[in-house]
Amino acid sequence: MECIQLRVKDIDFKMNQIVVRDGKSIKDRITLLPETVKLLLKDHLERIRMIHWTDLSKGYGSQKRRKT
């Protein structure tokens, strides 16, 4: 269930970490981002980003601004 609830902002590629929010014991924890999935995950996120931009250009959805 924890994997299903992961969000892009929970993944830190530079620090090789994943933040698991509200996991066991209803606490946040940090775990390692395995090197074996890092490239696959980056490729997946890039494909999804391109699909999102294509949908936006067709007038579907909306672009939410990130809080900085």
N, CA, C and O atoms as a Maestro MAE file, in Angstrom:
{
 s_m_m2io_version
 :::
 2.0.0
}

f_m_ct {
 s_m_title
 :::
 protein
 m_atom[272] {
  # First column is atom index #
  i_m_mmod_type
  r_m_x_coord
  r_m_y_coord
  r_m_z_coord
  i_m_residue_number
  s_m_chain_name
  s_m_pdb_residue_name
  s_m_pdb_atom_name
  i_m_atomic_number
  :::
  1 25 0.824 -1.192 0.000 1 A "MET " " N  " 7
  2 3 0.000 0.000 0.000 1 A "MET " " CA " 6
  3 2 0.869 1.258 0.000 1 A "MET " " C  " 6
  4 15 0.517 2.262 -0.618 1 A "MET " " O  " 8
  5 25 1.997 1.197 0.691 2 A "GLU " " N  " 7
  6 3 2.878 2.369 0.769 2 A "GLU " " CA " 6
  7 2 3.387 2.762 -0.611 2 A "GLU " " C  " 6
  8 15 3.510 3.950 -0.910 2 A "GLU " " O  " 8
  9 25 3.681 1.783 -1.448 3 A "CYS " " N  " 7
  10 3 4.175 2.086 -2.799 3 A "CYS " " CA " 6
  11 2 3.120 2.791 -3.638 3 A "CYS " " C  " 6
  12 15 3.442 3.674 -4.433 3 A "CYS " " O  " 8
  13 25 1.892 2.412 -3.466 4 A "ILE " " N  " 7
  14 3 0.804 3.008 -4.244 4 A "ILE " " CA " 6
  15 2 0.611 4.469 -3.873 4 A "ILE " " C  " 6
  16 15 0.192 5.273 -4.705 4 A "ILE " " O  " 8
  17 25 0.914 4.815 -2.632 5 A "GLN " " N  " 7
  18 3 0.693 6.175 -2.157 5 A "GLN " " CA " 6
  19 2 1.873 7.105 -2.411 5 A "GLN " " C  " 6
  20 15 1.800 8.283 -2.062 5 A "GLN " " O  " 8
  21 25 2.950 6.617 -3.004 6 A "LEU " " N  " 7
  22 3 4.111 7.470 -3.273 6 A "LEU " " CA " 6
  23 2 3.766 8.548 -4.284 6 A "LEU " " C  " 6
  24 15 2.995 8.321 -5.216 6 A "LEU " " O  " 8
  25 25 4.348 9.724 -4.088 7 A "ARG " " N  " 7
  26 3 4.182 10.826 -5.012 7 A "ARG " " CA " 6
  27 2 5.556 11.228 -5.530 7 A "ARG " " C  " 6
  28 15 6.577 10.876 -4.938 7 A "ARG " " O  " 8
  29 25 5.581 11.953 -6.615 8 A "VAL " " N  " 7
  30 3 6.847 12.389 -7.210 8 A "VAL " " CA " 6
  31 2 7.661 13.178 -6.193 8 A "VAL " " C  " 6
  32 15 8.880 13.022 -6.121 8 A "VAL " " O  " 8
  33 25 7.005 14.015 -5.415 9 A "LYS " " N  " 7
  34 3 7.736 14.842 -4.460 9 A "LYS " " CA " 6
  35 2 8.323 14.028 -3.305 9 A "LYS " " C  " 6
  36 15 9.121 14.552 -2.528 9 A "LYS " " O  " 8
  37 25 7.939 12.755 -3.184 10 A "ASP " " N  " 7
  38 3 8.485 11.894 -2.136 10 A "ASP " " CA " 6
  39 2 9.812 11.248 -2.540 10 A "ASP " " C  " 6
  40 15 10.455 10.587 -1.724 10 A "ASP " " O  " 8
  41 25 10.218 11.436 -3.782 11 A "ILE " " N  " 7
  42 3 11.433 10.799 -4.294 11 A "ILE " " CA " 6
  43 2 12.529 11.848 -4.432 11 A "ILE " " C  " 6
  44 15 12.335 12.881 -5.072 11 A "ILE " " O  " 8
  45 25 13.664 11.579 -3.836 12 A "ASP " " N  " 7
  46 3 14.822 12.469 -3.902 12 A "ASP " " CA " 6
  47 2 15.952 11.722 -4.610 12 A "ASP " " C  " 6
  48 15 16.666 10.918 -4.010 12 A "ASP " " O  " 8
  49 25 16.091 12.014 -5.909 13 A "PHE " " N  " 7
  50 3 17.103 11.323 -6.720 13 A "PHE " " CA " 6
  51 2 18.521 11.688 -6.300 13 A "PHE " " C  " 6
  52 15 19.417 10.845 -6.346 13 A "PHE " " O  " 8
  53 25 18.730 12.916 -5.896 14 A "LYS " " N  " 7
  54 3 20.081 13.352 -5.518 14 A "LYS " " CA " 6
  55 2 20.566 12.676 -4.240 14 A "LYS " " C  " 6
  56 15 21.738 12.315 -4.128 14 A "LYS " " O  " 8
  57 25 19.670 12.509 -3.287 15 A "MET " " N  " 7
  58 3 20.029 11.897 -2.005 15 A "MET " " CA " 6
  59 2 19.764 10.388 -1.991 15 A "MET " " C  " 6
  60 15 20.045 9.713 -1.000 15 A "MET " " O  " 8
  61 25 19.217 9.862 -3.103 16 A "ASN " " N  " 7
  62 3 18.865 8.436 -3.198 16 A "ASN " " CA " 6
  63 2 17.934 8.010 -2.071 16 A "ASN " " C  " 6
  64 15 18.163 7.004 -1.399 16 A "ASN " " O  " 8
  65 25 16.878 8.798 -1.878 17 A "GLN " " N  " 7
  66 3 15.952 8.538 -0.783 17 A "GLN " " CA " 6
  67 2 14.501 8.585 -1.253 17 A "GLN " " C  " 6
  68 15 14.154 9.259 -2.224 17 A "GLN " " O  " 8
  69 25 13.682 7.854 -0.536 18 A "ILE " " N  " 7
  70 3 12.234 7.907 -0.719 18 A "ILE " " CA " 6
  71 2 11.631 8.210 0.649 18 A "ILE " " C  " 6
  72 15 11.990 7.584 1.647 18 A "ILE " " O  " 8
  73 25 10.719 9.166 0.688 19 A "VAL " " N  " 7
  74 3 10.012 9.470 1.931 19 A "VAL " " CA " 6
  75 2 8.692 8.708 1.899 19 A "VAL " " C  " 6
  76 15 7.855 8.928 1.023 19 A "VAL " " O  " 8
  77 25 8.519 7.818 2.857 20 A "VAL " " N  " 7
  78 3 7.278 7.063 2.991 20 A "VAL " " CA " 6
  79 2 6.450 7.783 4.040 20 A "VAL " " C  " 6
  80 15 6.834 7.863 5.207 20 A "VAL " " O  " 8
  81 25 5.316 8.303 3.611 21 A "ARG " " N  " 7
  82 3 4.479 9.104 4.514 21 A "ARG " " CA " 6
  83 2 3.350 8.250 5.087 21 A "ARG " " C  " 6
  84 15 2.727 7.458 4.380 21 A "ARG " " O  " 8
  85 25 3.107 8.429 6.363 22 A "ASP " " N  " 7
  86 3 2.033 7.706 7.057 22 A "ASP " " CA " 6
  87 2 2.131 6.197 6.850 22 A "ASP " " C  " 6
  88 15 1.127 5.538 6.578 22 A "ASP " " O  " 8
  89 25 3.320 5.661 6.977 23 A "GLY " " N  " 7
  90 3 3.522 4.221 6.860 23 A "GLY " " CA " 6
  91 2 3.134 3.520 8.134 23 A "GLY " " C  " 6
  92 15 2.223 3.945 8.844 23 A "GLY " " O  " 8
  93 25 3.826 2.455 8.415 24 A "LYS " " N  " 7
  94 3 3.575 1.723 9.652 24 A "LYS " " CA " 6
  95 2 3.766 2.666 10.830 24 A "LYS " " C  " 6
  96 15 4.610 3.561 10.780 24 A "LYS " " O  " 8
  97 25 3.017 2.477 11.850 25 A "SER " " N  " 7
  98 3 3.041 3.327 13.047 25 A "SER " " CA " 6
  99 2 2.581 4.747 12.764 25 A "SER " " C  " 6
  100 15 2.763 5.635 13.596 25 A "SER " " O  " 8
  101 25 1.989 4.969 11.601 26 A "ILE " " N  " 7
  102 3 1.478 6.277 11.189 26 A "ILE " " CA " 6
  103 2 2.548 7.361 11.337 26 A "ILE " " C  " 6
  104 15 2.268 8.469 11.795 26 A "ILE " " O  " 8
  105 25 3.761 7.027 10.948 27 A "LYS " " N  " 7
  106 3 4.872 7.973 10.977 27 A "LYS " " CA " 6
  107 2 5.519 8.026 9.599 27 A "LYS " " C  " 6
  108 15 5.466 7.059 8.840 27 A "LYS " " O  " 8
  109 25 6.125 9.155 9.288 28 A "ASP " " N  " 7
  110 3 6.906 9.262 8.069 28 A "ASP " " CA " 6
  111 2 8.272 8.633 8.314 28 A "ASP " " C  " 6
  112 15 8.808 8.702 9.419 28 A "ASP " " O  " 8
  113 25 8.827 8.021 7.276 29 A "ARG " " N  " 7
  114 3 10.175 7.500 7.394 29 A "ARG " " CA " 6
  115 2 10.886 7.638 6.065 29 A "ARG " " C  " 6
  116 15 10.250 7.803 5.024 29 A "ARG " " O  " 8
  117 25 12.192 7.571 6.103 30 A "ILE " " N  " 7
  118 3 13.011 7.686 4.900 30 A "ILE " " CA " 6
  119 2 13.654 6.337 4.636 30 A "ILE " " C  " 6
  120 15 14.175 5.692 5.545 30 A "ILE " " O  " 8
  121 25 13.610 5.921 3.375 31 A "THR " " N  " 7
  122 3 14.246 4.674 2.975 31 A "THR " " CA " 6
  123 2 15.092 4.925 1.735 31 A "THR " " C  " 6
  124 15 15.009 5.994 1.129 31 A "THR " " O  " 8
  125 25 15.888 3.964 1.363 32 A "LEU " " N  " 7
  126 3 16.789 4.109 0.225 32 A "LEU " " CA " 6
  127 2 16.051 3.966 -1.101 32 A "LEU " " C  " 6
  128 15 15.108 3.185 -1.225 32 A "LEU " " O  " 8
  129 25 16.490 4.723 -2.070 33 A "LEU " " N  " 7
  130 3 16.025 4.571 -3.445 33 A "LEU " " CA " 6
  131 2 17.029 3.657 -4.136 33 A "LEU " " C  " 6
  132 15 18.169 4.066 -4.357 33 A "LEU " " O  " 8
  133 25 16.642 2.439 -4.482 34 A "PRO " " N  " 7
  134 3 17.598 1.500 -5.070 34 A "PRO " " CA " 6
  135 2 18.131 1.981 -6.422 34 A "PRO " " C  " 6
  136 15 17.373 2.463 -7.263 34 A "PRO " " O  " 8
  137 25 19.415 1.846 -6.614 35 A "GLU " " N  " 7
  138 3 20.050 2.225 -7.885 35 A "GLU " " CA " 6
  139 2 19.419 1.473 -9.052 35 A "GLU " " C  " 6
  140 15 19.322 2.006 -10.157 35 A "GLU " " O  " 8
  141 25 18.990 0.237 -8.809 36 A "THR " " N  " 7
  142 3 18.452 -0.597 -9.893 36 A "THR " " CA " 6
  143 2 17.159 -0.049 -10.482 36 A "THR " " C  " 6
  144 15 16.826 -0.367 -11.623 36 A "THR " " O  " 8
  145 25 16.423 0.767 -9.731 37 A "VAL " " N  " 7
  146 3 15.170 1.314 -10.257 37 A "VAL " " CA " 6
  147 2 15.261 2.791 -10.612 37 A "VAL " " C  " 6
  148 15 14.329 3.354 -11.185 37 A "VAL " " O  " 8
  149 25 16.367 3.408 -10.276 38 A "LYS " " N  " 7
  150 3 16.510 4.857 -10.456 38 A "LYS " " CA " 6
  151 2 16.339 5.285 -11.920 38 A "LYS " " C  " 6
  152 15 15.558 6.193 -12.206 38 A "LYS " " O  " 8
  153 25 17.045 4.657 -12.831 39 A "LEU " " N  " 7
  154 3 16.957 5.024 -14.246 39 A "LEU " " CA " 6
  155 2 15.568 4.717 -14.801 39 A "LEU " " C  " 6
  156 15 15.001 5.525 -15.537 39 A "LEU " " O  " 8
  157 25 15.022 3.559 -14.453 40 A "LEU " " N  " 7
  158 3 13.680 3.210 -14.918 40 A "LEU " " CA " 6
  159 2 12.640 4.212 -14.428 40 A "LEU " " C  " 6
  160 15 11.738 4.596 -15.173 40 A "LEU " " O  " 8
  161 25 12.766 4.625 -13.195 41 A "LEU " " N  " 7
  162 3 11.831 5.583 -12.614 41 A "LEU " " CA " 6
  163 2 11.954 6.955 -13.275 41 A "LEU " " C  " 6
  164 15 10.945 7.606 -13.547 41 A "LEU " " O  " 8
  165 25 13.177 7.392 -13.532 42 A "LYS " " N  " 7
  166 3 13.382 8.671 -14.225 42 A "LYS " " CA " 6
  167 2 12.768 8.630 -15.625 42 A "LYS " " C  " 6
  168 15 12.109 9.582 -16.044 42 A "LYS " " O  " 8
  169 25 12.984 7.524 -16.349 43 A "ASP " " N  " 7
  170 3 12.411 7.379 -17.687 43 A "ASP " " CA " 6
  171 2 10.886 7.405 -17.634 43 A "ASP " " C  " 6
  172 15 10.244 8.052 -18.461 43 A "ASP " " O  " 8
  173 25 10.316 6.710 -16.674 44 A "HIS " " N  " 7
  174 3 8.865 6.681 -16.523 44 A "HIS " " CA " 6
  175 2 8.314 8.082 -16.258 44 A "HIS " " C  " 6
  176 15 7.334 8.496 -16.879 44 A "HIS " " O  " 8
  177 25 8.943 8.804 -15.342 45 A "LEU " " N  " 7
  178 3 8.475 10.153 -15.011 45 A "LEU " " CA " 6
  179 2 8.579 11.091 -16.207 45 A "LEU " " C  " 6
  180 15 7.722 11.955 -16.394 45 A "LEU " " O  " 8
  181 25 9.615 10.927 -17.012 46 A "GLU " " N  " 7
  182 3 9.759 11.755 -18.215 46 A "GLU " " CA " 6
  183 2 8.654 11.439 -19.226 46 A "GLU " " C  " 6
  184 15 8.097 12.353 -19.834 46 A "GLU " " O  " 8
  185 25 8.332 10.158 -19.412 47 A "ARG " " N  " 7
  186 3 7.238 9.783 -20.327 47 A "ARG " " CA " 6
  187 2 5.911 10.359 -19.838 47 A "ARG " " C  " 6
  188 15 5.125 10.870 -20.636 47 A "ARG " " O  " 8
  189 25 5.662 10.281 -18.549 48 A "ILE " " N  " 7
  190 3 4.418 10.817 -17.983 48 A "ILE " " CA " 6
  191 2 4.374 12.338 -18.129 48 A "ILE " " C  " 6
  192 15 3.315 12.902 -18.403 48 A "ILE " " O  " 8
  193 25 5.515 13.003 -17.950 49 A "ARG " " N  " 7
  194 3 5.584 14.459 -18.114 49 A "ARG " " CA " 6
  195 2 5.226 14.849 -19.556 49 A "ARG " " C  " 6
  196 15 4.509 15.824 -19.778 49 A "ARG " " O  " 8
  197 25 5.727 14.086 -20.527 50 A "MET " " N  " 7
  198 3 5.419 14.385 -21.929 50 A "MET " " CA " 6
  199 2 3.931 14.165 -22.231 50 A "MET " " C  " 6
  200 15 3.323 14.956 -22.952 50 A "MET " " O  " 8
  201 25 3.355 13.113 -21.691 51 A "ILE " " N  " 7
  202 3 1.921 12.871 -21.864 51 A "ILE " " CA " 6
  203 2 1.120 14.022 -21.256 51 A "ILE " " C  " 6
  204 15 0.143 14.487 -21.842 51 A "ILE " " O  " 8
  205 25 1.542 14.471 -20.088 52 A "HIS " " N  " 7
  206 3 0.855 15.583 -19.423 52 A "HIS " " CA " 6
  207 2 0.902 16.847 -20.287 52 A "HIS " " C  " 6
  208 15 -0.118 17.509 -20.479 52 A "HIS " " O  " 8
  209 25 2.084 17.178 -20.806 53 A "TRP " " N  " 7
  210 3 2.204 18.383 -21.636 53 A "TRP " " CA " 6
  211 2 1.400 18.259 -22.930 53 A "TRP " " C  " 6
  212 15 0.829 19.245 -23.397 53 A "TRP " " O  " 8
  213 25 1.348 17.067 -23.511 54 A "THR " " N  " 7
  214 3 0.531 16.841 -24.703 54 A "THR " " CA " 6
  215 2 -0.936 17.063 -24.380 54 A "THR " " C  " 6
  216 15 -1.653 17.718 -25.137 54 A "THR " " O  " 8
  217 25 -1.385 16.514 -23.249 55 A "ASP " " N  " 7
  218 3 -2.778 16.717 -22.830 55 A "ASP " " CA " 6
  219 2 -3.081 18.193 -22.588 55 A "ASP " " C  " 6
  220 15 -4.141 18.682 -22.979 55 A "ASP " " O  " 8
  221 25 -2.154 18.905 -21.943 56 A "LEU " " N  " 7
  222 3 -2.358 20.337 -21.711 56 A "LEU " " CA " 6
  223 2 -2.478 21.099 -23.028 56 A "LEU " " C  " 6
  224 15 -3.314 21.994 -23.156 56 A "LEU " " O  " 8
  225 25 -1.646 20.747 -24.006 57 A "SER " " N  " 7
  226 3 -1.691 21.452 -25.293 57 A "SER " " CA " 6
  227 2 -3.003 21.198 -26.034 57 A "SER " " C  " 6
  228 15 -3.398 21.990 -26.889 57 A "SER " " O  " 8
  229 25 -3.678 20.092 -25.706 58 A "LYS " " N  " 7
  230 3 -4.971 19.773 -26.311 58 A "LYS " " CA " 6
  231 2 -6.134 20.362 -25.511 58 A "LYS " " C  " 6
  232 15 -7.295 20.199 -25.886 58 A "LYS " " O  " 8
  233 25 -5.822 21.040 -24.419 59 A "GLY " " N  " 7
  234 3 -6.858 21.677 -23.621 59 A "GLY " " CA " 6
  235 2 -7.408 20.829 -22.492 59 A "GLY " " C  " 6
  236 15 -8.397 21.203 -21.861 59 A "GLY " " O  " 8
  237 25 -6.782 19.690 -22.228 60 A "TYR " " N  " 7
  238 3 -7.242 18.815 -21.142 60 A "TYR " " CA " 6
  239 2 -6.482 19.119 -19.863 60 A "TYR " " C  " 6
  240 15 -5.305 19.478 -19.908 60 A "TYR " " O  " 8
  241 25 -7.146 18.979 -18.725 61 A "GLY " " N  " 7
  242 3 -6.486 19.130 -17.441 61 A "GLY " " CA " 6
  243 2 -6.062 20.556 -17.152 61 A "GLY " " C  " 6
  244 15 -6.498 21.505 -17.804 61 A "GLY " " O  " 8
  245 25 -5.202 20.678 -16.158 62 A "SER " " N  " 7
  246 3 -4.673 21.983 -15.798 62 A "SER " " CA " 6
  247 2 -3.282 21.806 -15.220 62 A "SER " " C  " 6
  248 15 -2.900 20.717 -14.791 62 A "SER " " O  " 8
  249 25 -2.543 22.886 -15.217 63 A "GLN " " N  " 7
  250 3 -1.189 22.858 -14.654 63 A "GLN " " CA " 6
  251 2 -1.236 23.540 -13.313 63 A "GLN " " C  " 6
  252 15 -1.541 24.729 -13.222 63 A "GLN " " O  " 8
  253 25 -0.934 22.795 -12.272 64 A "LYS " " N  " 7
  254 3 -0.879 23.359 -10.931 64 A "LYS " " CA " 6
  255 2 0.527 23.855 -10.679 64 A "LYS " " C  " 6
  256 15 1.502 23.207 -11.057 64 A "LYS " " O  " 8
  257 25 0.626 24.984 -10.051 65 A "ARG " " N  " 7
  258 3 1.939 25.523 -9.718 65 A "ARG " " CA " 6
  259 2 2.468 24.864 -8.455 65 A "ARG " " C  " 6
  260 15 1.725 24.614 -7.506 65 A "ARG " " O  " 8
  261 25 3.751 24.590 -8.463 66 A "ARG " " N  " 7
  262 3 4.388 24.025 -7.282 66 A "ARG " " CA " 6
  263 2 4.670 25.121 -6.289 66 A "ARG " " C  " 6
  264 15 4.993 26.247 -6.669 66 A "ARG " " O  " 8
  265 25 4.551 24.798 -5.014 67 A "LYS " " N  " 7
  266 3 4.952 25.744 -3.978 67 A "LYS " " CA " 6
  267 2 6.454 25.679 -3.862 67 A "LYS " " C  " 6
  268 15 7.025 24.591 -3.793 67 A "LYS " " O  " 8
  269 25 7.106 26.833 -3.839 68 A "THR " " N  " 7
  270 3 8.574 26.840 -3.709 68 A "THR " " CA " 6
  271 2 9.001 27.403 -2.399 68 A "THR " " C  " 6
  272 15 10.198 27.484 -2.122 68 A "THR " " O  " 8
  :::
 }
 m_bond[271] {
  # First column is bond index #
  i_m_from
  i_m_to
  i_m_order
  :::
  1 1 2 1
  2 2 3 1
  3 3 4 2
  4 3 5 1
  5 5 6 1
  6 6 7 1
  7 7 8 2
  8 7 9 1
  9 9 10 1
  10 10 11 1
  11 11 12 2
  12 11 13 1
  13 13 14 1
  14 14 15 1
  15 15 16 2
  16 15 17 1
  17 17 18 1
  18 18 19 1
  19 19 20 2
  20 19 21 1
  21 21 22 1
  22 22 23 1
  23 23 24 2
  24 23 25 1
  25 25 26 1
  26 26 27 1
  27 27 28 2
  28 27 29 1
  29 29 30 1
  30 30 31 1
  31 31 32 2
  32 31 33 1
  33 33 34 1
  34 34 35 1
  35 35 36 2
  36 35 37 1
  37 37 38 1
  38 38 39 1
  39 39 40 2
  40 39 41 1
  41 41 42 1
  42 42 43 1
  43 43 44 2
  44 43 45 1
  45 45 46 1
  46 46 47 1
  47 47 48 2
  48 47 49 1
  49 49 50 1
  50 50 51 1
  51 51 52 2
  52 51 53 1
  53 53 54 1
  54 54 55 1
  55 55 56 2
  56 55 57 1
  57 57 58 1
  58 58 59 1
  59 59 60 2
  60 59 61 1
  61 61 62 1
  62 62 63 1
  63 63 64 2
  64 63 65 1
  65 65 66 1
  66 66 67 1
  67 67 68 2
  68 67 69 1
  69 69 70 1
  70 70 71 1
  71 71 72 2
  72 71 73 1
  73 73 74 1
  74 74 75 1
  75 75 76 2
  76 75 77 1
  77 77 78 1
  78 78 79 1
  79 79 80 2
  80 79 81 1
  81 81 82 1
  82 82 83 1
  83 83 84 2
  84 83 85 1
  85 85 86 1
  86 86 87 1
  87 87 88 2
  88 87 89 1
  89 89 90 1
  90 90 91 1
  91 91 92 2
  92 91 93 1
  93 93 94 1
  94 94 95 1
  95 95 96 2
  96 95 97 1
  97 97 98 1
  98 98 99 1
  99 99 100 2
  100 99 101 1
  101 101 102 1
  102 102 103 1
  103 103 104 2
  104 103 105 1
  105 105 106 1
  106 106 107 1
  107 107 108 2
  108 107 109 1
  109 109 110 1
  110 110 111 1
  111 111 112 2
  112 111 113 1
  113 113 114 1
  114 114 115 1
  115 115 116 2
  116 115 117 1
  117 117 118 1
  118 118 119 1
  119 119 120 2
  120 119 121 1
  121 121 122 1
  122 122 123 1
  123 123 124 2
  124 123 125 1
  125 125 126 1
  126 126 127 1
  127 127 128 2
  128 127 129 1
  129 129 130 1
  130 130 131 1
  131 131 132 2
  132 131 133 1
  133 133 134 1
  134 134 135 1
  135 135 136 2
  136 135 137 1
  137 137 138 1
  138 138 139 1
  139 139 140 2
  140 139 141 1
  141 141 142 1
  142 142 143 1
  143 143 144 2
  144 143 145 1
  145 145 146 1
  146 146 147 1
  147 147 148 2
  148 147 149 1
  149 149 150 1
  150 150 151 1
  151 151 152 2
  152 151 153 1
  153 153 154 1
  154 154 155 1
  155 155 156 2
  156 155 157 1
  157 157 158 1
  158 158 159 1
  159 159 160 2
  160 159 161 1
  161 161 162 1
  162 162 163 1
  163 163 164 2
  164 163 165 1
  165 165 166 1
  166 166 167 1
  167 167 168 2
  168 167 169 1
  169 169 170 1
  170 170 171 1
  171 171 172 2
  172 171 173 1
  173 173 174 1
  174 174 175 1
  175 175 176 2
  176 175 177 1
  177 177 178 1
  178 178 179 1
  179 179 180 2
  180 179 181 1
  181 181 182 1
  182 182 183 1
  183 183 184 2
  184 183 185 1
  185 185 186 1
  186 186 187 1
  187 187 188 2
  188 187 189 1
  189 189 190 1
  190 190 191 1
  191 191 192 2
  192 191 193 1
  193 193 194 1
  194 194 195 1
  195 195 196 2
  196 195 197 1
  197 197 198 1
  198 198 199 1
  199 199 200 2
  200 199 201 1
  201 201 202 1
  202 202 203 1
  203 203 204 2
  204 203 205 1
  205 205 206 1
  206 206 207 1
  207 207 208 2
  208 207 209 1
  209 209 210 1
  210 210 211 1
  211 211 212 2
  212 211 213 1
  213 213 214 1
  214 214 215 1
  215 215 216 2
  216 215 217 1
  217 217 218 1
  218 218 219 1
  219 219 220 2
  220 219 221 1
  221 221 222 1
  222 222 223 1
  223 223 224 2
  224 223 225 1
  225 225 226 1
  226 226 227 1
  227 227 228 2
  228 227 229 1
  229 229 230 1
  230 230 231 1
  231 231 232 2
  232 231 233 1
  233 233 234 1
  234 234 235 1
  235 235 236 2
  236 235 237 1
  237 237 238 1
  238 238 239 1
  239 239 240 2
  240 239 241 1
  241 241 242 1
  242 242 243 1
  243 243 244 2
  244 243 245 1
  245 245 246 1
  246 246 247 1
  247 247 248 2
  248 247 249 1
  249 249 250 1
  250 250 251 1
  251 251 252 2
  252 251 253 1
  253 253 254 1
  254 254 255 1
  255 255 256 2
  256 255 257 1
  257 257 258 1
  258 258 259 1
  259 259 260 2
  260 259 261 1
  261 261 262 1
  262 262 263 1
  263 263 264 2
  264 263 265 1
  265 265 266 1
  266 266 267 1
  267 267 268 2
  268 267 269 1
  269 269 270 1
  270 270 271 1
  271 271 272 2
  :::
 }
}
